[in-house]
Amino acid sequence: MSGSEPSPTAGDGTVGADQWRLVSVAGVSLELPGVHPEVLLQEVEAPFRQLRIPVGFAEGTSIAYAWRSIPTPRPLTHQLVADLLDVHGVDVAALRITAKEGGVYLAELETSGPRGSHTIACRPSDGLALLLRRRMPSPILVADSLFPL
């Protein structure tokens, strides 16, 4: 299966639990002469595979600030959203990077709060920037099929 196809699914259309890999953010870099930063995700358990996800410049900057715990003079948009979730009692159960279509990665946030549990489509960069700003860590999961062979 190529990296551009959706990940394998269980009978109900979801990726099976054994097909998700827990990852952490291992860095953000911009390789010149490139114009797009890349977020480096690495499995937290062996074989410690890595996945590079290209992101927009603003999102890469936001992720880098949060990853390095660098304060900003005023809250960035992702901090505003994190604060809104906290104030309204919404937890983020997980960020899942689910598929790749062409050169674009797809992701979703699983949330729970006073109005129930919901899964919301998002860009991986927005999900990462949000999670890195939350007080309580949430898992970042990547479909196994997205890792390079």
N, C-alpha and C positions, 0 to 999 in steps of 0.2 A: 504494500500500500504506500502510495506517495504521500509526502507531507501536505499536499494540497487537497487531499480528500478529507472529509469529516472523519472523526475518530470512530472506531467500531462501536456499535451500540448493542445494548441488551434488547430483549424483546419489546420493552416499553419505549424504546427510542432514546434511552439515556445511556451514557457511558457507564459500564460496570465499575464497581468499587475497585476491583483489581487492575483496572486500566487507567487509574489516576495516579500521578506521581507528585508527591509533596516536594515543593521547591522553595528556595529562598532567593532574594535579590542578592546577587554577588557583585554587582557593579553597574555603572552607567558610563558609557564611553562614546566618544566621537572620533572616529578614525578619519583624519584628513586625507584626501580632499573631499570626503563624504560630507553631506549636508544634514544627514539625519543621525541623531544619537541612537544607540542601541542599549537596551536593558539586557543584562546578562542574568539569566535565571539558572540556578544549579540545583540538582536533586540533593536532598538532605541525607539520603542513604545511597549506598553503592548501587549502581556503578558511577554515581556522581556525574551523570551526563549534564551537558549544558545546552541551553537554548538561548539564542540571541533574537530579540524582538525589536525591530526598528520602530521608533516613535517620533512624533513631531518634536521640534526644537523646544517649544514651551513646555510640553509634557516631560521631556527628558530633563529639563532644568528643574521642574517641580519634583520629579522623582529623586534626582540627585540631592537636592536640598533636604528632602525628607529622609532619605537613606543615610545621609551624613549628619542628620540632626542639626542642621544649620538653621538658626532662626531667621525669619524674614521680618522686615520693618512693619509690614501689615500682613494680615492673613491672606494667603493665596486662595483661589477658588476651591481647591481640594480640601483645604483646612476648614473653609466655611461649610462645605458639605459634611465633613467629619463632625464638626460642632453641631450642625443641625440634626444629624443622626443621634448623637449623644443626648441632646436636649429632648428629643422626642422618643427616646428609649428604643431606638432601632439598632439591633445588632447585625453585624455582617458575619454570617456563618462561614462563608468561604468565597474566594474568587476562583473561578474555574476558567482556564484558557482551553477552549473546547475544540477549535478547528482552525484550519487555514484555508482561505479561498484566494487563490492566486498568491499575491504577496501580502495579504491582509490577514492578521490573526483575529479571531473572534473570541469573545469572553462573556462571562455572565457573573453577576453578584447574587449570592443567595442571602436574603435578609430575613429577619424575623423581628416582630415588634407587636405593639398593641393591636394592630389590624391584621395580624397573622403573618404567615411566611410567604415570601414572594421571590421569584427569580427574575432578575432584570438584566437585559442585554447591556453590555458596555464595551468600550474599547479597553484592551488590556492595560494601556498606559493610564487611563483614568482610574481603573480599579486598583492598580499598583500604587499610584499617587495617593489615593484615598486610604488604602490599608496601611501604608507606611506612616500615616498621620493619626491612626486610631490608638487609643490608650491600651486597649486589649488587642493582642495580635490575633489575626484570623489566618487560617491556612490559605496558601496559594497552591492550587492544584493544576497540573497540566496533563492533558490527555497523552497517554504513552505514545500514541502514533505520531505526535508532533516532534519528537526528538529525532535528530539526524541519526541515520544508521551508522 
